[in-house]
Amino acid sequence: MGALGPLGLCVLAACCAQSPGPSPLRPRGCNDSDVLAVAGFALDSINRDRRDGYVLSLNRVHDAREHHQENLGSLFYLTLDVLETDCHVLSKKAWKDCRVRNLHDSVYGQCKAMFLLNKPRRVLHSLAYNCTLRPVSRRKIHRMCPDCPSPSPIDLSDPSVLEAATQSLEKYNSESPSKQYSLVKITRASNQWVVGPAYFVEYLITESTCTKSQGSSCLLQLSNSVPVGLCIGSLTRGPIEKFVTVTCDFFESQDQNPGGENSAVETLPGMEEVPQGKTAPTNAPSQTPPRGSVQYLPDLDDNKPEDGRETDPQEAFPVKLDLTTDPQGEALDVSFLFLGPEEQRLLVLPFPGEGQRSAECPGPAQESSPLVLPP
């Protein structure tokens, strides 16, 4: 027995030596000023990266972890609750300049993002993101407002939807002093009974080579045309006459800033001044696009279990973001973000789960209705 004592201690020591230490990820308060600033930059990056859909706005920070790495800065692992706005991503508008949709028309969801911040070297860089979005519950909205338009888009190929788009665009063209526009793509549609059936549509338009004399025969355009604006139109059929409305918002032509994401770092408090053009090596691009996607899922009521049970939160918003599954992490080359010939490698860990979340999370929501807050 005495001989086994030291052996047991040796085995125990070996096991302890191999056990992982405490996580380097530090929980952060979801209402901390620097966390909110980084969350805003991360959402800006997500919106810039997209080519389809509407600009997402920050509703609240759901969770935030920080991994500080010497010389490289801090890698933030962010979970963000978001709301869709009425600005199309092609408008290049900042999310703070866009209007969040009315509650009955809301699309809400959650994004996970990895974002690198280095204040002294003025580096802001989005590594990756993934988002899952859903329309607000039709059933719950109907209980609150039976006469509200359906929040879930109806079939975009419905002839009545196409009629609302073409007739509203025809109205816009008839009132335009010179340029004429063609329909590229219908992006949203809903209906409501007013004095009769009413259809509400949003659609992308492009500049047309047609003349005013050609009228409606030239309203349709090939889908690969470059959109120049977003129109919101409606068609209401009354007992005697029909009513058509339309407004159009044109996209501004915006060249990409040579500084990329780094150029925005000047607005973050605590940054040290660095001469312009010195935020990235001259022999490498100032940034690489983040890896990510935005997934649109149907209304939760559409796929609710037949037994009436609520959908599991992880199934309701299945947002995953793993650049690695190795618990020890993997090194990612980020040399292009920094000056100097030295190779810079950032340690990336698996995206954290719900455990060890700060007591200060989630943060306060801009829109606090439980109908648009992911569980």
C-alpha positions as CSV (number, residue, x, y, z in Angstrom):
1,M,0.0,0.0,0.0
2,G,2.8,2.3,0.9
3,A,4.4,1.9,-2.6
4,L,1.2,2.8,-4.3
5,G,0.9,6.2,-2.5
6,P,3.7,8.0,-4.4
7,L,2.5,6.4,-7.7
8,G,-1.0,7.6,-7.1
9,L,0.3,11.1,-6.4
10,C,2.3,11.0,-9.6
11,V,-0.7,10.0,-11.7
12,L,-2.8,12.7,-10.0
13,A,-0.1,15.3,-10.7
14,A,0.1,14.2,-14.4
15,C,-3.7,14.5,-14.7
16,C,-3.7,17.9,-13.1
17,A,-0.9,19.1,-15.4
18,Q,-2.9,18.1,-18.5
19,S,-6.2,19.6,-17.3
20,P,-7.1,22.9,-19.0
21,G,-6.7,26.1,-17.1
22,P,-9.3,28.9,-16.7
23,S,-10.8,30.2,-19.9
24,P,-9.0,33.3,-21.2
25,L,-12.4,34.7,-22.3
26,R,-13.4,37.4,-19.9
27,P,-17.2,38.1,-19.6
28,R,-18.0,41.8,-20.2
29,G,-20.9,43.9,-19.2
30,C,-23.3,44.2,-22.1
31,N,-23.9,47.9,-21.5
32,D,-20.2,48.9,-21.1
33,S,-19.4,51.8,-23.4
34,D,-16.5,50.1,-25.2
35,V,-18.5,46.9,-25.7
36,L,-21.4,48.9,-27.2
37,A,-18.9,50.7,-29.5
38,V,-17.3,47.5,-30.7
39,A,-20.8,45.9,-31.2
40,G,-21.8,48.9,-33.3
41,F,-18.6,48.5,-35.5
42,A,-19.3,44.8,-35.8
43,L,-22.8,45.4,-37.0
44,D,-21.5,48.1,-39.5
45,S,-19.2,45.5,-40.9
46,I,-21.9,42.9,-41.2
47,N,-24.1,45.4,-43.1
48,R,-21.3,46.4,-45.4
49,D,-20.5,42.8,-46.3
50,R,-24.0,42.0,-47.4
51,R,-25.4,42.5,-50.9
52,D,-29.0,41.6,-50.4
53,G,-31.7,42.3,-47.7
54,Y,-32.1,45.2,-45.3
55,V,-29.7,46.9,-42.9
56,L,-29.7,45.4,-39.4
57,S,-29.9,47.6,-36.3
58,L,-28.6,46.8,-32.9
59,N,-31.4,46.2,-30.4
60,R,-29.2,45.0,-27.5
61,V,-25.9,43.2,-26.7
62,H,-27.0,39.7,-25.6
63,D,-23.5,38.5,-24.5
64,A,-19.9,39.7,-24.8
65,R,-16.6,38.0,-24.0
66,E,-13.1,39.5,-24.5
67,H,-9.9,37.7,-25.1
68,H,-6.9,40.1,-24.7
69,Q,-3.8,39.1,-26.6
70,E,-0.6,41.0,-26.1
71,N,0.4,43.3,-29.0
72,L,-2.6,42.2,-31.0
73,G,-5.3,43.7,-28.9
74,S,-8.6,42.2,-27.9
75,L,-10.7,39.7,-29.8
76,F,-14.4,40.1,-28.8
77,Y,-16.9,37.3,-29.1
78,L,-20.3,39.0,-29.4
79,T,-23.9,37.9,-29.5
80,L,-26.1,40.7,-30.7
81,D,-29.9,40.9,-30.8
82,V,-30.9,42.8,-34.0
83,L,-33.8,44.3,-35.8
84,E,-34.3,44.8,-39.5
85,T,-34.7,48.5,-40.7
86,D,-36.3,50.0,-43.8
87,C,-32.9,50.7,-45.4
88,H,-31.7,48.4,-48.1
89,V,-28.1,47.3,-47.6
90,L,-27.3,48.7,-51.1
91,S,-28.0,52.1,-49.8
92,K,-24.8,51.9,-47.7
93,K,-26.6,53.8,-44.9
94,A,-25.3,53.4,-41.4
95,W,-27.7,51.4,-39.2
96,K,-28.1,54.4,-36.8
97,D,-29.5,56.4,-39.7
98,C,-32.2,53.9,-40.5
99,R,-35.7,53.5,-39.1
100,V,-36.6,50.2,-37.4
101,R,-39.8,48.7,-38.8
102,N,-43.1,49.0,-36.9
103,L,-43.7,46.1,-34.5
104,H,-46.4,44.4,-36.6
105,D,-43.9,44.4,-39.5
106,S,-40.8,43.5,-37.6
107,V,-38.1,41.1,-38.6
108,Y,-35.8,40.2,-35.7
109,G,-33.0,37.9,-34.8
110,Q,-29.5,37.3,-33.5
111,C,-26.0,37.6,-34.8
112,K,-22.8,36.1,-33.5
113,A,-19.6,38.0,-34.4
114,M,-15.9,37.8,-33.8
115,F,-14.3,41.3,-33.8
116,L,-10.7,42.4,-33.2
117,L,-9.9,45.7,-31.6
118,N,-6.5,47.2,-31.1
119,K,-6.7,50.8,-29.9
120,P,-3.0,51.8,-30.0
121,R,-2.6,50.6,-33.5
122,R,-6.0,51.7,-34.7
123,V,-7.2,48.3,-35.9
124,L,-10.8,47.3,-36.2
125,H,-11.4,44.1,-38.0
126,S,-14.3,41.7,-38.4
127,L,-13.2,38.0,-38.5
128,A,-16.5,36.3,-39.0
129,Y,-20.3,36.5,-38.3
130,N,-23.5,34.6,-38.7
131,C,-27.0,35.8,-38.3
132,T,-30.5,34.2,-38.1
133,L,-33.6,36.3,-38.6
134,R,-37.3,35.6,-38.4
135,P,-40.5,37.6,-38.9
136,V,-42.5,38.6,-35.8
137,S,-45.3,36.1,-34.9
138,R,-48.4,36.6,-37.1
139,R,-50.5,34.9,-34.5
140,K,-49.4,37.1,-31.6
141,I,-49.6,40.3,-33.7
142,H,-53.2,39.3,-34.9
143,R,-54.2,39.0,-31.2
144,M,-53.0,42.6,-30.6
145,C,-54.0,44.1,-33.9
146,P,-56.5,42.1,-36.0
147,D,-56.5,44.7,-38.8
148,C,-52.7,45.2,-39.1
149,P,-51.0,44.1,-42.4
150,S,-49.6,40.6,-42.3
151,P,-46.0,40.8,-41.0
152,S,-44.9,37.9,-43.1
153,P,-44.3,38.6,-46.8
154,I,-46.9,37.1,-49.1
155,D,-45.9,35.2,-52.3
156,L,-43.8,37.7,-54.3
157,S,-44.9,36.0,-57.5
158,D,-48.6,36.7,-56.7
159,P,-50.0,38.7,-59.7
160,S,-51.6,41.2,-57.3
161,V,-48.1,41.9,-55.8
162,L,-46.6,42.4,-59.3
163,E,-49.5,44.6,-60.2
164,A,-48.9,46.8,-57.2
165,A,-45.3,47.2,-58.0
166,T,-45.7,47.9,-61.7
167,Q,-48.6,50.3,-61.3
168,S,-46.9,52.3,-58.5
169,L,-43.7,52.5,-60.6
170,E,-45.7,53.6,-63.5
171,K,-47.1,56.4,-61.4
172,Y,-43.5,57.4,-60.3
173,N,-42.3,57.4,-63.9
174,S,-45.3,59.5,-65.1
175,E,-44.4,62.1,-62.5
176,S,-40.7,62.0,-63.2
177,P,-39.5,65.0,-65.3
178,S,-36.9,63.1,-67.3
179,K,-35.4,59.8,-66.2
180,Q,-37.4,56.6,-66.3
181,Y,-37.0,53.5,-64.1
182,S,-37.5,49.8,-64.4
183,L,-38.3,47.1,-61.9
184,V,-35.4,44.8,-60.9
185,K,-36.8,42.8,-57.9
186,I,-39.6,42.8,-55.4
187,T,-38.1,42.6,-51.9
188,R,-41.1,42.7,-49.6
189,A,-44.9,42.5,-49.9
190,S,-47.9,42.4,-47.5
191,N,-51.6,42.9,-47.7
192,Q,-54.5,44.3,-45.7
193,W,-58.2,45.0,-46.1
194,V,-58.8,48.8,-46.1
195,V,-61.8,49.9,-48.2
196,G,-60.9,46.9,-50.3
197,P,-57.9,44.7,-50.8
198,A,-54.7,46.6,-50.4
199,Y,-51.2,45.4,-51.4
200,F,-48.0,47.0,-50.1
201,V,-44.7,46.4,-51.9
202,E,-41.1,47.3,-51.7
203,Y,-38.9,46.8,-54.8
204,L,-35.5,47.7,-56.3
205,I,-35.4,49.8,-59.5
206,T,-32.8,50.6,-62.1
207,E,-32.4,53.4,-64.5
208,S,-34.1,52.6,-67.8
209,T,-33.2,53.4,-71.4
210,C,-36.9,53.7,-72.1
211,T,-38.7,57.0,-72.9
212,K,-41.8,58.3,-71.2
213,S,-43.8,57.6,-74.4
214,Q,-43.1,53.8,-74.1
215,G,-45.0,53.8,-70.8
216,S,-45.7,50.5,-68.9
217,S,-44.3,48.4,-71.8
218,C,-40.8,49.1,-70.4
219,L,-41.3,48.6,-66.7
220,L,-39.6,45.2,-66.4
221,Q,-35.8,44.9,-66.4
222,L,-33.4,42.0,-66.3
223,S,-32.7,40.8,-62.8
224,N,-28.9,41.3,-63.2
225,S,-29.3,45.0,-63.6
226,V,-27.6,47.2,-61.1
227,P,-30.2,48.7,-58.7
228,V,-30.1,52.4,-58.1
229,G,-32.9,52.8,-55.6
230,L,-35.7,51.3,-53.4
231,C,-39.3,52.1,-53.9
232,I,-42.3,51.6,-51.5
233,G,-45.6,51.4,-53.3
234,S,-49.2,50.4,-52.6
235,L,-52.3,49.5,-54.6
236,T,-55.7,49.7,-52.9
237,R,-58.9,48.7,-54.8
238,G,-62.0,50.5,-53.5
239,P,-65.6,49.9,-54.5
240,I,-65.4,52.5,-57.3
241,E,-61.8,53.4,-57.9
242,K,-58.3,52.3,-57.1
243,F,-55.6,54.2,-55.1
244,V,-51.9,54.1,-55.9
245,T,-49.1,55.5,-53.8
246,V,-45.3,55.5,-54.3
247,T,-42.1,56.9,-52.8
248,C,-38.6,56.1,-54.0
249,D,-35.2,56.4,-52.2
250,F,-32.1,56.5,-54.4
251,F,-28.8,55.0,-53.4
252,E,-25.8,57.3,-53.1
253,S,-22.7,56.3,-55.0
254,Q,-20.1,55.7,-52.4
255,D,-16.6,54.7,-53.2
256,Q,-14.8,52.4,-50.8
257,N,-12.6,54.2,-48.3
258,P,-9.0,53.1,-48.9
259,G,-8.6,52.7,-45.2
260,G,-11.3,50.1,-45.0
261,E,-12.6,49.4,-41.5
262,N,-9.5,50.9,-39.9
263,S,-10.5,54.4,-41.0
264,A,-13.5,54.3,-38.7
265,V,-11.3,53.6,-35.6
266,E,-10.7,57.3,-35.1
267,T,-14.2,57.7,-33.7
268,L,-13.6,55.2,-30.9
269,P,-12.5,57.0,-27.6
270,G,-9.0,56.1,-26.4
271,M,-7.3,55.6,-29.8
272,E,-3.9,57.0,-30.2
273,E,-3.2,59.3,-33.1
274,V,-1.6,57.5,-36.1
275,P,-0.8,59.2,-39.4
276,Q,-3.2,58.6,-42.1
277,G,-2.3,55.6,-44.4
278,K,-0.3,53.9,-41.6
279,T,-2.9,51.5,-40.4
280,A,-1.9,48.6,-42.6
281,P,1.2,47.3,-44.4
282,T,1.6,48.8,-47.9
283,N,2.2,45.4,-49.4
284,A,-1.1,43.9,-48.2
285,P,-4.8,44.7,-48.4
286,S,-6.2,46.8,-45.6
287,Q,-8.7,44.2,-44.8
288,T,-10.2,40.9,-45.9
289,P,-13.9,40.4,-46.0
290,P,-15.4,38.7,-43.0
291,R,-16.7,35.2,-43.3
292,G,-20.4,35.0,-42.7
293,S,-24.0,34.7,-43.7
294,V,-27.5,35.9,-42.9
295,Q,-30.2,33.2,-42.7
296,Y,-33.9,34.0,-43.0
297,L,-36.2,31.5,-41.3
298,P,-40.1,31.4,-41.3
299,D,-42.4,32.6,-38.5
300,L,-41.9,30.4,-35.4
301,D,-45.6,29.5,-35.5
302,D,-45.2,27.9,-38.9
303,N,-43.1,25.0,-37.6
304,K,-44.4,24.8,-34.0
305,P,-44.7,21.2,-32.7
306,E,-48.2,19.7,-33.0
307,D,-48.3,19.2,-29.2
308,G,-48.2,23.0,-28.8
309,R,-44.9,23.1,-26.9
310,E,-42.7,26.2,-27.4
311,T,-39.7,25.8,-29.7
312,D,-36.4,25.2,-27.9
313,P,-34.4,28.5,-27.9
314,Q,-31.4,26.8,-29.6
315,E,-33.7,25.6,-32.4
316,A,-35.5,29.0,-32.7
317,F,-32.3,30.9,-33.5
318,P,-29.7,28.3,-34.5
319,V,-26.8,30.7,-34.8
320,K,-23.5,29.0,-34.8
321,L,-20.1,30.6,-35.4
322,D,-17.0,28.3,-35.1
323,L,-13.8,29.1,-36.9
324,T,-12.3,26.2,-34.9
325,T,-13.6,23.3,-32.8
326,D,-10.2,22.8,-31.1
327,P,-10.7,23.7,-27.4
328,Q,-7.0,24.9,-27.3
329,G,-7.8,27.3,-30.2
330,E,-6.1,27.8,-33.6
331,A,-3.7,30.6,-34.7
332,L,-5.0,32.9,-37.5
333,D,-2.6,34.9,-39.6
334,V,-3.5,38.6,-39.2
335,S,-0.2,40.1,-40.4
336,F,-2.0,42.2,-43.0
337,L,-3.6,44.3,-40.3
338,F,-0.3,45.5,-38.8
339,L,2.8,47.4,-39.9
340,G,6.1,45.5,-39.9
341,P,7.6,42.4,-41.4
342,E,6.8,40.2,-38.4
343,E,4.2,37.5,-38.7
344,Q,1.2,38.2,-36.4
345,R,-0.9,35.3,-35.4
346,L,-4.2,35.7,-33.5
347,L,-5.4,32.9,-31.2
348,V,-9.0,32.1,-32.1
349,L,-11.0,29.9,-29.7
350,P,-14.4,28.1,-30.2
351,F,-17.3,30.5,-29.8
352,P,-18.4,30.3,-26.2
353,G,-21.8,28.9,-25.1
354,E,-24.3,30.4,-22.7
355,G,-22.3,29.5,-19.6
356,Q,-20.2,32.1,-17.7
357,R,-22.1,35.0,-19.1
358,S,-21.7,38.2,-17.2
359,A,-24.4,39.1,-14.7
360,E,-24.7,42.4,-16.6
361,C,-26.0,40.6,-19.8
362,P,-28.1,40.9,-21.8
363,G,-28.1,44.7,-21.9
364,P,-31.1,47.0,-22.1
365,A,-33.0,46.7,-25.4
366,Q,-34.0,49.6,-27.7
367,E,-37.2,47.8,-28.5
368,S,-38.2,45.9,-25.3
369,S,-41.2,44.0,-26.6
370,P,-40.8,40.3,-26.0
371,L,-42.2,39.7,-29.5
372,V,-38.8,40.8,-31.0
373,L,-36.3,39.6,-28.3
374,P,-34.7,36.2,-29.1
375,P,-34.9,33.9,-26.1
